[in-house]
């Protein structure tokens, strides 16, 4: 069997469960009249070893002696399996090999990724700190290779590896659109949607200028009265929730503030299943933070007397204890009603903010 080892090495990485005779011929560069006897001998030897199983009914190649046109690849019967088991034992100690010892067929598919991790640790030096996509490009020349939905990330888990612990790797935090209106943030308002967010941005900016002007007229430079001005603002900063984005991006406040958990966060969104899901998810996922509803805005929405049908669904949130305001909002949503933030147009919001 002159070139059977060439076929076996190729079959180790073959991506499909079956292989066509013409694909086998392409591997060896023969299979027709030239060298057909050797090719026939190689294929039949693999069939005898049960590495290949002919698929009956796939037709024959019309040669004499004939071969089936299609074969099932039995990787587990390849003689080099023992070599692979030995290879597993030589991998770096950080790589847990139990899964692949029991699933050698999976190791055949994942081998290149496993060896990339092995080479990384065998190199002997870890970066002080590296971001996930930077690490992915370093290992695989593909910056997305270690995203949670990828095959490489699955291999990472199979090997018992942890990005933070074993690679000094961190995930980038998703940013939050954020505007401060005082030197020190103590109360931050998070607004679900863009239109009311921008309305409030304009209102808060005007309010700050009004208070600055009053401070200057009353007693010299504004900087001497910054604390007084800040105390007159209903909120010290404004952040855009951008729908569900805020749930995954909320940790960005750790990057914005030295003591993020000492700040009061107020949330204002649509009165519907989606809007309340966001608020309740924030409360559940970030229990160390003080997160409340902006009750004045919700009260104004509820007294507006307008609503539409709600197509969104309210999820299960058993760990969050409802307060009176939340109870009222839940009762509206449970009637399949929705009140969008846009019910409070600019002039109403301005009156509401200046009245606080």
Secondary structure, DSSP 8 states (H G I E B T S, - for coil): -TTHHHHHHHHHT-SSSEEEHHHHHHHHT--SSTTHHHHHHHHHHHHHTTSEEE-TTS-B-S-SS--BSEEEE-GGG-TTHHHHHHHHHTS-TTS--HHHHH-HHHHHHHHHHHHHHHHHHHT----S-EEHHHHHHHHHS-TTTTSTTSHHHHHHHHTT--HHHHH-EE------EEEESSSS-SEEEEESSHHHHHHHHHHHHHHHHHHHHHHHHHHS-GGGGHHHHHHHSS-SEEEE-TTTHHHHHGGGHHHH-TTGGGSEEEEE--BSHHHHHHHHHHHHHTTTSEEEE-HHHHHHHHTT---EE--S-----TTS---HHHHHHHHHHTTTEEB-GGGS-HHHHHHHHHH-
